[in-house]
Amino acid sequence: MRTLRLTPLTVPAVLAGVLALAACGTEGAGAPRAGGPSCGPETAAAATGGTDPAGDEGTGDVDIVDIVGSDVASPACAPAIRITSHEREPFTYTVTLSFLSDSGAAMLNTEQTVPAVGPGQTVRRPVDLAAAEAAGAGSGPGAGTPRHVKVLKVRSVPVDEAPVPSGACPPSGVRLTADQGDAAMGLRVVGLHLENCSAAPYHLDGYPQLQLFDAAHRPVTGIKIRHGSSGSVGAEFDAPPRPLTLQPGETASSGLTWRNTVTDGTPVDAPYVRVRARPGADPVMVTPELDLGTTGKLGVSAWHKSEADTAR
């Protein structure tokens, strides 16, 4: 990934077809903002990469555009995210950005969400520079004013399956989210969390139902989903399922565990997991970034109430 001084970094090949970075002015090449400096012309970073849903990376969801002359430190030419959807239904995009110092040192990574991009719709959102300004007030190797921004990762999920961590309760009556997980010595563990945000009891009995998908939203097959962790995580993870009733406001947790061991064969990555809390439940697509190596295995634990709710 090469760095362009005073510009957003060019989008790397592995993200072809996934993100657009735009600067100030109109969509026309080199058009300056009224009363401000020209930020340079837009140039296509990938002519066709944004329309190939069968590619190894990306989803064919957006057009790639690179803006020459954008400067994070210049309010008139601050970068923006521009996404043009080629999906057949609305998708929500989460873009992971890294702010860099003038020397190229990473200062801070942030996520920015662009919700509900409809089929054929183009949306443009300014990059949130508040986090970059906070990083610039720090000290150490990355201290100073952020001068560049680069794309680390882009993920997208159907709007109807996007996690709803806060706000109005989803029509399903429950919130299902995944945490950031933990990794040690090649063992990965990611928690799944379910909150009953409805006014009625919610019943669980068993394990979440899972479907795995790659970066292009294609189903990942050949992975054995097993109950428990075979003792590698702990007794709670391997506890057998039992019927649970979540009263309004109560929560339950499950978890995913895997190893990223690579031996013979092709490593498998499945960034997306479609989760159903119980048979027939509305699906929620989370992004635990499963780097399954060549193990062909993924462990899942049974639902159990949170400690606070169990103690009631």
Secondary structure, DSSP 8 states (H G I E B T S, - for coil): ----TTS-----GGGTTT--EE-SS-SSTT---TTS-----EEEEESSGGG-TTSSSS-S-S-EEEETT--TT-GGG--EEEEE--SSS-EEEEEEEEEE-TT--EEEEEEEEEEEE-TT-EEEEE---HHHHHHHTS-STT-S---EEEEEEEEEEEGGG----SSS--TTSEEEEE---EEETTEEEEEEEEEE-SSS-EEE-S--EEEEE-TTS-B--S-EEEES-TTSS-TTTT-----EEE-TT-EEEEEEEEE----SS--EEE-EEEEESSTT---EEE---EEEET--EEEE---EE-HHHHT-
